[in-house]
């Protein structure tokens, strides 16, 4: 349905111009990374030109962790709070570095295997996760075996996923929380060969809140990294007390009728 609409419309959403006019913004932050997720950039720019004072429009399109940090700096500069932005970036980079160092130390040990991981961004049809997701998996101590770092998330055939046969599967549906994602588990279980996949046989299938964490290229990507790292290697990556653990599916959830 989304694809059909995007063939005839610029976006799924439109601006409520009377509300925008009443706000009299000095700055409008938008994104053109995903047509499904926001008002079209062209519509935002046209709206800005029609408003008194023509507010500045800042467009964000990060595809990696480093570009996400750049976007924080850009918004900080545009909002006249560069100092706060710099302090936030420094704190986020420190958290990433701590995860990176623990992963490096773990992988230096003899006999430690790097697990093949797939981050599934949508169930029907299956979507592999691109952009920043494979980078997060790598820093957390895994190897994304389907998605491509820096590339768009794309529809992926189920046969391709079966062939990859990941050691660990994270289900991070874009726009869904954990409870809503669990409603679609029967679709996954209906796919041919599901029960024979290594991640299913070994019980290493996790559901995470894609909407709150993994789909949004902002500061919470560092939260996502810490959630991934804890699920992959809980013996070395502690989970911060303010973050939810990835939900590991039970055998009943994985094979129920």
Secondary structure, 3 states (H helix, E strand, C coil): CHHHHHHHCCCCCCCCHHHHHHHCCCEEEEECCCCCCCCCHHHHHHHHHHCCCCCEEEEECCCCHHHHHHHHHHHHHHCCCHHHHHHHHHHHHHHHHHHHHHHHHHHCCCCCCCEEEEEEEEECCEEECCCCHHHHHHHHCEEECCCCCCCCCEECCHHHHHHHCCCEEEECCCCCCHHHHHCCHHHHHHCCCHHHCHHHHCCCEEECCHHHHHCCCCCHHHHHHHHHHHHHCCCCCCCCCCCCCCEECCHHHHHCC
